[in-house]
């Protein structure tokens, strides 16, 4: 097994055992003392769920806050800062971790 792998994605049709396989793989990796995280589909920080997030560069983010001053506190509380970039999860999507 490659130890420098950063991301393993499991995809397939509904009911084919994707979650079961992913959970078992996670358990196997942990037992082998290999750092691993298991993300259920729909988890807030799931590596492939960025389609549920809005991306803003710093200038755009500041413009957004200025444009919507009544919502700026809520926007700021949801924003995920990564250097000079911001991700804002959609507020209407049910999110689990």
C-alpha positions in Angstrom: 0.0 0.0 0.0 1.3 3.5 -0.9 2.0 5.4 2.3 2.1 8.8 0.6 -1.5 8.7 -0.6 -3.4 11.8 0.5 -6.9 11.1 -0.5 -8.9 7.9 -1.3 -12.4 8.4 -2.8 -14.9 5.6 -3.0 -17.8 6.0 -5.5 -20.5 3.8 -6.9 -24.2 3.2 -7.3 -26.6 3.5 -4.3 -26.6 0.5 -2.0 -23.4 -1.1 -3.3 -21.4 -0.8 -0.1 -19.4 2.4 -0.6 -19.8 3.5 3.0 -19.1 0.0 4.4 -16.0 -0.3 2.3 -14.8 3.2 3.3 -15.4 2.6 7.0 -13.6 -0.8 6.9 -10.7 0.8 5.0 -10.4 3.5 7.6 -10.4 0.9 10.4 -7.7 -1.0 8.6 -5.5 2.0 8.1 -5.9 3.0 11.8 -4.9 -0.5 12.9 -1.8 -0.2 10.7 -1.0 3.1 12.5 -1.6 5.0 9.2 -3.2 8.4 9.7 -6.8 8.3 8.4 -10.0 10.3 8.4 -13.4 8.9 7.4 -15.9 11.4 6.0 -19.5 10.3 5.7 -21.2 11.6 2.5 -22.5 15.1 3.3 -20.0 15.9 6.1 -19.3 19.6 6.3 -15.6 19.4 5.4 -15.9 16.4 3.1 -13.1 16.9 0.5 -15.5 16.5 -2.5 -18.4 18.6 -1.1 -17.1 22.0 -2.0 -20.0 22.4 -4.5 -22.0 23.3 -1.3 -19.6 26.2 -0.6 -19.1 29.6 -2.0 -15.5 30.5 -2.7 -14.2 34.1 -2.3 -10.8 35.7 -2.5 -10.1 38.2 0.3 -11.1 41.3 -1.8 -14.4 39.6 -2.9 -15.1 38.5 0.7 -14.7 42.1 2.0 -17.0 43.4 -0.8 -19.6 40.7 0.2 -19.6 41.9 3.8 -19.9 45.5 2.7 -22.7 44.7 0.3 -24.7 42.9 2.9 -24.0 44.6 6.2 -27.2 43.2 7.9 -25.9 39.7 7.2 -22.2 40.3 7.8 -22.1 38.8 11.3 -23.7 35.6 10.1 -21.6 35.4 7.0 -18.4 35.9 9.1 -19.5 33.2 11.6 -19.9 30.6 8.8 -16.8 31.6 6.8 -13.8 29.2 6.7 -10.6 31.2 6.3 -7.7 29.7 4.5 -5.1 32.4 4.2 -6.5 35.0 1.8 -9.3 32.7 0.6 -12.7 32.1 2.2 -15.2 29.2 1.9 -18.8 29.9 3.0 -20.9 26.7 3.5 -24.5 27.0 2.2 -26.7 27.9 5.2 -29.7 25.9 3.9 -27.9 22.6 3.6 -28.1 20.1 6.5 -24.6 19.5 7.5 -23.2 16.7 9.6 -19.6 15.9 10.5 
